[in-house]
Amino acid sequence: MTRCWIACLTLLWIAPLSAAELNLKPIKVAAGVYAVVGDLGGQTYENEGLNANLGFIIGRDGVLVVNTGPTKRVAEALHRAIKAITPVPVKWVMNINSQNHYWHGNGYFAAQGATIIAHESAVTVMRSSGNAQLDSNRRDLKEKAAGTTLAYPTVLIKEAHTIDLGGRKVEVRHFGPAHTPGDVAVWLPKEKIIFSGDIIYTERILAVIPLSHSGKWITAYDQLMVLKPGVVVPGHGSPTDAARAKRDTRDYLDSLRTQAKQAFDRGESLMIAVDKIDQSKFKHLANFELLARRNANIVFREVEKESF
């Protein structure tokens, strides 16, 4: 009887540490092109830390995965979703930048034999901050982060890179620093589809972080749009068109920088400037209350630094 109770108590203690199987639902963007749209909020236990977009592109010889997610668990779920659609093996992984929700599933795909690719600047950040990112994931995602290990890209690119998937060529483009120094986009020239990564956000307010440069971000956006994509798969938000991308990303960045520069030219302090910068036109975007003031603060400091 005592052994029975011990066994029962052990089972009760273990149960909370097991999470139900995660099932992802890819959206078909075009023939052989799919996106997995992450949650619009921040990274939480409830959303698996998956608050950014993943994707995959199917060729005759192999599949290219665009981002591997924040954990091994998400990467495994992504692979299951791919295998439900095609028997073609995953041969390549593209990390569009150095943030944890885009590359912490690398270890899983590396173990499957996939070649992992990223911009050299992204890899520099990955190597300097990866362990801290992983510690944060383990703290916030608890057992859902189990088995996640860091696997760094082995193919580092500078400006452009072409991948032949077999009957389908994919171009990787770096347009300069934007949200992070190593942002890249994945371009399908025949289909006119671009996985923009964090160069473009839609539906939620973009996040200007210390690694960002809003001025160079606008330049990168403009260079990306020279390609005239018909479909944009943003880093955050649902697949969309160029008009929506402009409203939610470029117009916001331009408004923020213009007002910050005007405030600086008037000689206003950071505190006064942040209160005066009017972002109300964008308050319909998710996370507005959380990020608007922080964005204004960082962009004002950026403008201030540029003036000296």
Phi, psi and omega in degrees: 000315179300316179298324179297315179296320178298317179297318180296316179297322178298318178296319179296326181286323182284326187309314181295344182273358179253127179258146178298155180301137181269129178242121178262151183239093180296145174259130178282118180269322177198177179302118178076012181232123186226150175233145170247113186270121181280172179295149181278345181276194177284177179283126181224166175300319184295323181263015175067014186073006184266083180243026177216168188269142173246172177192174174204150183232128186259126172245180180292324186261341183185169178252137172258122175268132177256100182077143186247000178088178186273352184210165172300321181301316178292319179299317178298318180295321178297317180295321177299318180295321178295314183293337176287343182257323184213147174274355182295132184287152173283119181247338183224149173231135175244120174266118186281342168197192191261010180279147190303325184288357178253345188219357183285354171270004182304320184303320179297311183288330175298322179293339177273356178096009181286146174273128185254131188235143175199168175287146183301325179292325177295318182293325176302315179291319178305315184289330181276332186239357185303316181295321177294320177299316182295319177300318179296317178298317181296324179291316186276325186261351175053233185294342180290345177265002183301138177082357180284126178230154182279130175226115185275148176303145180253346174247114183252129181248161179251304184238305183217154182206137179245137178238125177264109182275356186097098182077002180206119178258136181240135179252136174256126184239137172247121183255013182104173179301146179214250175298321173222166182297331186254026178297135173228164175236150178251119190245129174253096188296324181292317183273348183060041178246136177231130167271102191280347189059207186278010170294333179229131170244145168223156176074336177230152180293137180289160181250115172272121183242169181304332178282348184281163167219107189297324179294312178292331177298314178299317178299316179298317178302311182298320179293321177299317184288346173300333179291342181057058179293143175275326178231132177247122169261103185285173175291328178222133181106168183284155173309140190209193178247176184295328182295316179293321178301318180295315182298316189272341182243293186295315181299322179293311180299318181296317179298316182296312180294318181298314180291323178295319179295319178297317180296318179296317180296333177280355180081021182281149177284165178305312184299316180291317182299316182299323179289331184271336181296119186268111179249012188300334179298340185247013185290348177285345182284142179302146177071016182302309183297328182285323192246342189301309182293321179297317178301314180298319180300311183293319182291322177298317179297323178297313179297319179300315181296321181295338186274356181249000000 
